[in-house]
């Protein structure tokens, strides 16, 4: 499922790539052999490969409202500096822009860019390298960043700041807001710190329906079963676990639609309570 109608909104998945990432035990250091063994049959081959590497999709969401054309995160982009994961560094593949066009949007038409946080795989296409200079990819958009995230991002990720954030600010297109800011009717941020200091989930609501794009609050469906499994690079594992439990509980109770950032396709679904944890049901979104 690459698009769906949602009240008065239309939501499109715009995928940049799916790839094997880290082995499950490396990605989630809190995991135990018993927990891994119990969940493996539910993950293979959907979300983990034969070498026990988690399958990770990098994707954004294009949301068409009656008034605006909104991007939720912007994936990796091209020419970025990111030595931690060489397969994301200095890319020259513009397929994501082609897929954005296929979903019905040219860069000039985007009115809002909402970043869940400022990591390279969520903010990379914020900018493009043109004639040796970083410029906003979406020249007519306002880019919304959470204040706490901006305050921490320059020291934490100087290359990302220099390439993907600072040029937007210098161009006068950045709007720095509180972590619970309402962008417009039916679109707002929810603070979900832990993966980064100012991480936010993005809520959409139209005609009584609610969807949540949760960025890196969860990297894999396995974290639904084990919310205490924090990703190895979370800024604060205890805080990310608290945010994860809160959001999973609310989404299960109220049947919010989930727009996951990194779950392999199908990436859209609902959360249900299962034992002491939760599970992700993609079939219920279709």
RAPE-V444926 format. One record per residue. N is the residue number from 0. OMEGA is omega in whole degrees, -180 to 180 (NA if undefined). D_LAST is the distance of its C-alpha to the last C-alpha in whole Angstrom. Layout:
n;omega;d_last
N;OMEGA;D_LAST
N;OMEGA;D_LAST
This chain:
n;omega;d_last
0;-180;7
1;177;11
2;176;10
3;172;9
4;-175;11
5;-173;12
6;176;15
7;-178;17
8;166;16
9;-177;14
10;178;13
11;167;13
12;176;14
13;-170;17
14;173;18
15;-179;22
16;166;22
17;-176;21
18;171;24
19;-175;26
20;-179;27
21;172;29
22;-172;30
23;-178;28
24;178;32
25;-178;33
26;-177;30
27;-174;30
28;180;33
29;-177;33
30;174;31
31;178;33
32;-179;34
33;178;33
34;180;29
35;-179;29
36;-177;29
37;-173;27
38;-176;24
39;-178;25
40;-180;23
41;-177;20
42;-177;20
43;-2;21
44;-173;20
45;-169;17
46;178;19
47;-177;23
48;-175;25
49;178;28
50;177;30
51;175;28
52;179;27
53;176;24
54;-174;22
55;173;21
56;173;19
57;-174;21
58;175;19
59;176;19
60;175;17
61;-177;18
62;176;18
63;176;19
64;178;20
65;-175;23
66;-168;26
67;176;25
68;-166;23
69;172;22
70;173;22
71;-174;21
72;-174;23
73;173;24
74;-165;24
75;-178;28
76;-178;29
77;173;33
78;-176;36
79;177;35
80;-179;38
81;-175;36
82;-179;38
83;177;36
84;-174;34
85;-179;35
86;174;32
87;-172;31
88;174;35
89;178;36
90;177;33
91;-175;34
92;-178;30
93;-179;29
94;-178;26
95;178;24
96;177;26
97;179;25
98;174;21
99;178;22
100;179;23
101;176;21
102;173;18
103;-178;21
104;168;23
105;-179;27
106;-178;28
107;-177;31
108;-179;28
109;-179;27
110;-178;28
111;169;27
112;-180;26
113;-179;25
114;176;26
115;175;25
116;-170;28
117;168;31
118;-170;30
119;-177;30
120;176;27
121;-177;25
122;-172;28
123;180;30
124;171;29
125;-175;30
126;173;33
127;177;35
128;-178;38
129;179;40
130;176;44
131;-176;44
132;178;43
133;180;39
134;178;38
135;178;35
136;-175;32
137;-166;31
138;-178;34
139;-176;33
140;164;31
141;-179;32
142;-177;31
143;178;30
144;176;31
145;-175;32
146;-179;36
147;179;36
148;178;34
149;-178;36
150;-177;39
151;-165;38
152;-174;37
153;180;40
154;-176;42
155;-173;39
156;-174;38
157;179;41
158;179;39
159;178;36
160;-176;38
161;-173;40
162;-169;38
163;-177;34
164;-177;36
165;180;39
166;178;39
167;178;36
168;-178;39
169;179;42
170;180;40
171;-177;40
172;-178;36
173;173;35
174;-175;35
175;-167;35
176;173;34
177;-175;34
178;175;31
179;-174;30
180;172;30
181;-177;28
182;174;28
183;177;27
184;177;25
185;179;22
186;-179;22
187;176;24
188;168;25
189;179;26
190;178;28
191;-175;27
192;176;30
193;175;31
194;167;29
195;-176;32
196;-175;34
197;-180;32
198;177;28
199;163;26
200;-178;22
201;-177;21
202;173;20
203;179;18
204;178;18
205;178;18
206;176;18
207;177;18
208;-180;15
209;174;15
210;179;14
211;170;16
212;-167;17
213;174;19
214;-178;21
215;171;23
216;171;23
217;176;21
218;-174;22
219;176;20
220;179;18
221;179;21
222;171;22
223;179;20
224;-176;22
225;-178;25
226;179;25
227;176;29
228;176;28
229;176;29
230;-173;29
231;-178;32
232;175;32
233;178;31
234;179;34
235;-176;35
236;-180;33
237;180;34
238;179;32
239;177;29
240;178;29
241;179;29
242;-178;27
243;-180;24
244;-179;25
245;-177;25
246;177;22
247;180;20
248;180;22
249;-178;21
250;177;17
251;-177;17
252;-172;19
253;177;18
254;176;14
255;174;14
256;-179;11
257;171;12
258;-175;13
259;179;15
260;-170;18
261;178;19
262;174;16
263;179;15
264;-2;12
265;-171;9
266;-175;11
267;-179;9
268;180;8
269;178;10
270;173;14
271;177;16
272;179;19
273;-178;21
274;179;25
275;180;26
276;-177;23
277;170;19
278;-177;17
279;-179;13
280;-179;10
281;-175;7
282;-175;6
283;179;6
284;-169;4
285;NA;0
